[in-house]
Amino acid sequence: MWDWFPYVFFPFKIIVLGVGMFYAIKWHRDQENKEKENRGP
């Protein structure tokens, strides 16, 4: 009955982790750019 579980769970997990890493990197880059703008010329 649980034969389908790994085929559904692992791709879902990879997609969720991939999206999470994308947004984590994007957030850090945005913070860095915002800090550069606030520092001034």
Sequence and secondary structure as in RCSB ss.txt:
>XXXX:A:sequence
MWDWFPYVFFPFKIIVLGVGMFYAIKWHRDQENKEKENRGP
>XXXX:A:secstr
 GGGHHHHHHHHHHHHHHHHHHHHHHHHHHHHHHHHHHH  
